[in-house]
Structure formats: C-alpha cells, structure tokens
Amino acid sequence: MEGGLKFDRWGYQVKTISDSCISAINSYYQQVLSYGRERRVILEAPLHDQDCALANVLAAHFLCSSDSSKASLHIQAAKSRLEQATSYEKAVFDAIMSLISENRDDDFALERHAKLLNEYPKDLVSLKRAQVLCFYMGRPDLSLGLVQQVLPKNEQEEYIYGMLAFSLLETGQMADAERAARKGYEINKLDYWAQHALCHVLQYKCHLKEAVEFMEECSSSWSPCSSFMVTHNWWHVALCYLEGHSSMQKVLGIYDHHIWKELERDDATSAEVYLNALGLLLRVYVRDELDAFEDRLKVLAERVKDEANWYLEWNLDVLILWALAKTSELSKAEDLLKGLKSRISKMNKKKQEIMQRGILLAEALYEYGRGNDKEALEVLGPDFDAYNCKMIGASDEQLEVFNEVWYNMLLNTGQAPKAIEVIEKQIKKRGGAPFMWRLLEKGYAMTGRQEAQVARKKAEALESAYFT
C-alpha cells in the first residue's frame, strides 16, 4: 500500500514496507490462537523490518518472561518508531506495555485491553492476552464480558467460540458453554481450545465416556500443540478415566506416553508438563492409588527441585510444594514457601489481599504433603472452598483436587459431620462422580448412619457404568 502501510490478519493497518514482516506477524497470531509450538516465529518479524513498531512490541511480549534484555531492546525499537506507527499499533503497544511493566497493575492492564478491543474488536490475539490476564486475576466474569464485547464483530470467526466457551464454563454456564464449544469445533475442527472446552463440559456433566471418545478421536491432531496444550488435553482424558473408575493402567499409560513423554521433545516446555503431571499425581494420591505409579512422584519431585521451575505459576508452585513435602524434600519445600511469602510481601496492598488465599493454600499443601492433616485444616479454616482460589491461575477443574484434599483431611481428622455436609452439597451439583459417593459412604460409616449402604451401592453402580 501507499506510504508503507499494510494490512494484518484482522484488516488493521501496520506501518511496514515488508510483506515478510506482516507474514511473520500473521503466523504468530495463528500460533497464539491455536496454542502452537512455533510462537517464536514472531522474532522473524523485526528481522524483516526492524522499524516496525508492532513487530517489535509483539516480540518483546514473547520474550519478556524468558529474555528480559532482548525484550528491552525490542521495546526501545518500538518506542523509537511509535510516532510513525498507526493508531492500531499504538493501541497494541500501550496494552502490551501495561502487561509487562515492572509494577503491573492488573486492573489498568485490563482497562487498556478493553479500550483496545473496543476500537479494534477483530484483534483476537489481544482478546486472548486479555483473557489470560483475567484467568490469572481469577476473574472469569471479566473474561466473559470481553469476549461478549467483541463477539458481534466476529460471529463467524474461528477461535472466538472456544474463548467464549471457556469463559462460560468458568462462570458455571455449562449449557451455553457446550453450545459455544460445539460451534467453535464446527467452524474449525482444529480449534484445540474449543476441543478442550467441550471436554471440560462433558467431564463436568459426568459424560466421561463421551468425553474420552471425543478427545481420543481429536488427539491425532495435537502434535503441533504447545507442551501445555497437548499435556493438558491428555490430563483431561486421564481425569475422565480416573473419575470413571477405569483401570489404573489406563491412567498410568497416559501419564507415561502422553504427559511425561512430552519431555523427550527438544521444544518441550518443562514447567508446562510438570503442571499437568503433578495435577494428575495429586488426584491419584487423593484416591489412594499412587502405589500404581511406583517411583514416578520421586522422579518428578527431583525435577521440580530445580528452582528454574519455581515462581512461574502459583498453581504449579502449590503442586510443587505438595510433591517436595510428600517426598521428604522438606528443605527445598521450605525454601519455596519462604520465596512465595517474600514475593507476596513485595506486592501492593490490594494484590497482597487477593493472594492471601493463595498463600494459605500453599501452606496447607505443604503440611498435607508432610502428613499433617490437622495443621493443614487449621490453615484452610472451616469454610474453605477451592473455587475461591482462582487467583492462583487455575480452572475450576484444576482447583477441584484441592477440595478433594480438604474432604479427605476432614475425614482423616474425625470431622465426619462437616465432611458429610460439604460432600452432600457437592454431590447435588455433580452427582455422577463415584469417588464423591465413596467419600460420603466413609463419612456416613464414621457416624454410624445407615445411609452408608445407599452411598456404597450408588458408588458401585457408577463405578461399573462408565468404562466396563
């Protein structure tokens, strides 16, 4: 175009003379939306046009968590060309800078992204960035608001419905989430986030066999996915088998061949694999099935002793604390816990208040790993609900294991009446999970209630229903 302007994927103007620069930017967009392994392609864009502000600020965002010095160089390059940049590029620059600033204010960053999306609603990568921010703020309601804001301009676009579905399911709107996920999958069978969201919904509804069949059918398409997406999707499959009382060998096979095996890839992101591996092993442990996994937890704990895997995600840190404590790596666990408390002390007052539940959960999982159920319960308090801990950066499905830990601790410390109360409440919401009926059976038996037999029969019926 005249004046060195070109259009990106969304149809927005970018100041560049290079077709190759725009091509690299568009390839990056595709990698972000498809959870691809090749997001590094954005680093090619400034090589084709070092004066392109958009290319440089997107490269800076990609590098900010792995190479801050190179990220700074790209920020300076973007700043130096900002006067000549288009209004769209300036809006993206402002939004990204609000995210990667040293003293980030989450509310301000979200405000910047909302403003950008109001003016440029077809920019689905900026929507994805904003939704990720909402996820780590523990605010799926705000995430839903953003996608609803831009949906009228993107009604037939691929990837938008996967983002809509996840926000809906995280706000408890399962029927609408299922419709959105199915629409996203209909538009693009390779929308992995839509696949994931549909599995989420089916799993929540205890349609476990359907969820497994759907995901295993999709699994042949997952090889281009990032370490997180491929192992997370298999984590969901493993949880469906686990919840459906399938053979433990099925769960073990997924761990070995689809989660742990990911580490053999040269382009694997280890921490993303560890997150899903630990999340699965904690579920297995809560169900008293860890013996089937032999020394795998010790092998995993040996890996996550490496401090390079710490402080990347709160959810991962909480799981690491449990694994280190459980495998008697107490010195390392204490170092991690001290580090988390130190990081909270440096946050502003508002953020400290928000993260208080997160640090209490971390302390409790450390005590739980050591076998100190009573101490862990005292930390969590009598009104604990893991769904209130979204600020650690976890979905409801990822958080549910911490509720299961709490139920077990209540039973193990003789607090059966309280355990019965909270388990019955959970079963009213999701009554097709046999493990919950087994816990209820245990609680009833501890208090001498005849309903224990009813709970046992219900558990047995469900255990034989899914994967016989």
Secondary structure as UniProt FT lines:
FT   HELIX           2..4
FT   STRAND          5..7
FT   TURN            9..10
FT   STRAND          13..15
FT   HELIX           19..33
FT   TURN            34..35
FT   HELIX           39..43
FT   HELIX           44..48
FT   TURN            50..51
FT   HELIX           53..63
FT   TURN            64..66
FT   HELIX           68..80
FT   TURN            81..84
FT   HELIX           87..100
FT   TURN            102..103
FT   HELIX           106..119
FT   TURN            121..122
FT   HELIX           124..137
FT   HELIX           140..150
FT   HELIX           151..153
FT   TURN            155..156
FT   HELIX           160..170
FT   TURN            171..172
FT   HELIX           174..187
FT   TURN            189..190
FT   HELIX           192..204
FT   TURN            205..206
FT   HELIX           208..218
FT   HELIX           219..221
FT   TURN            223..224
FT   HELIX           227..243
FT   TURN            244..245
FT   HELIX           248..254
FT   HELIX           255..259
FT   HELIX           260..264
FT   TURN            266..267
FT   HELIX           270..286
FT   TURN            287..288
FT   HELIX           290..293
FT   TURN            294..295
FT   HELIX           296..304
FT   HELIX           307..309
FT   HELIX           314..326
FT   TURN            327..328
FT   HELIX           330..345
FT   HELIX           349..369
FT   TURN            370..371
FT   HELIX           373..380
FT   TURN            382..383
FT   HELIX           386..392
FT   HELIX           396..412
FT   TURN            413..414
FT   HELIX           416..429
FT   TURN            431..432
FT   HELIX           434..446
FT   TURN            447..448
FT   HELIX           451..463
FT   TURN            464..465
//
